[in-house]
Amino acid sequence: MPLTTGALAEYTGTYAPAWEKSWTITVYADGNHLFYDAVMPGDKKVELFSGGNDTFFVTPESDDAYIFTRDAAGKVNGLKMYTMEGSYDESEKVA
């Protein structure tokens, strides 16, 4: 289900993985679509598909989930990336 550009703007920003602060993940909107660029070896522009409830997937059929977290005030403050294998990486919104 497509999100509005206003809704997508909540997720845009720069995220830093908790385990490697020198790497960043840039989340941005292009039209009604959300993408991310990761500064990690081998990564490139990836589209994220909304699954609702702050959850996105790299393809509509994927089990790899990107779940945005929120602070007590409801502002997006982080990103958890879950893989099919059950592991996950946590990132903090830094910009």
LOLOZA-928941 format. One record per residue (C-alpha): residue in one letter; x, y, z. Coordinates in steps of 0.001 Angstrom, whole numbers, padded with zeros to 6 digits, always signed. Example, Ala and Ser with C-alpha at 12.3 -4.5 7.8 and 13.67 -1.06 7.14 Angstrom:
! LOLOZA-928941
A+012300-004500+007800/S+013670-001060+007140/
! end
This chain:
! LOLOZA-928941
M+000000+000000+000000/P+001631+003293-001080/L+002258+005928+001557/T+001933+009649+001010/T+005056+011766+000658/G+004238+013293+004068/A+004117+009872+005711/L+007345+008816+003992/A+009110+011954+005256/E+008860+010607+008824/Y+011235+007788+007913/T+013784+009770+005922/G+017136+010516+007477/T+020498+009020+008316/Y+020818+005975+010544/A+024006+004595+012104/P+024284+000901+013032/A+024824+000428+016776/W+027795-001864+016092/E+029565+000381+013535/K+028927+004126+013893/S+031198+005007+010943/W+028772+003297+008526/T+025530+005026+007694/I+022236+004100+006119/T+020487+006941+004285/V+016717+006555+003949/Y+014985+008866+001470/A+011785+009243-000487/D+011543+009508-004263/G+007976+010255-005217/N+005725+007834-003307/H+008518+005310-002780/L+011029+004845+000035/F+014637+003844-000648/Y+017821+003377+001291/D+021506+003621+000429/A+023874+001914+002813/V+027538+002780+003132/M+028573-000843+003587/P+030544-003086+001264/G+028452-004229-001700/D+025275-002322-000853/K+023382-000113-003257/K+020076+001722-003671/V+017281-000516-002381/E+013538+000166-002492/L+011536-000504+000661/F+007917-001659+000373/S+005482-000745+003145/G+003912-003547+005116/G+002138-001153+007487/N+002868-000371+011144/D+006344+001135+010476/T+007427-002116+008780/F+008998-002304+005314/F+010337-005107+003121/V+012923-005159+000306/T+010411-006953-001922/P+006702-007515-001330/E+007465-011256-000960/S+010500-010863+001325/D+010709-012023+004920/D+013558-009581+005598/A+011888-006761+007533/Y+012961-003185+008163/I+011089-001914+011205/F+011332+001740+012173/T+011206+002440+015919/R+009699+005470+017641/D+010410+007367+020845/A+007816+008123+023522/A+006668+011201+021580/G+006027+009124+018442/K+009013+010381+016431/V+010988+007871+014383/N+014287+007347+016222/G+015749+004127+014861/L+015668+001239+012434/K+015817-002500+013109/M+016711-004754+010178/Y+015578-008360+010606/T+016725-011203+008335/M+014997-014482+007498/E+017618-016248+009621/G+016277-014464+012697/S+019182-012086+013286/Y+018789-008329+013348/D+020800-005140+013283/E+019761-002070+015202/S+020465+001460+013969/E+019957+004822+015596/K+018625+007856+013701/V+021457+010396+013764/A+020194+013019+011289/
! end
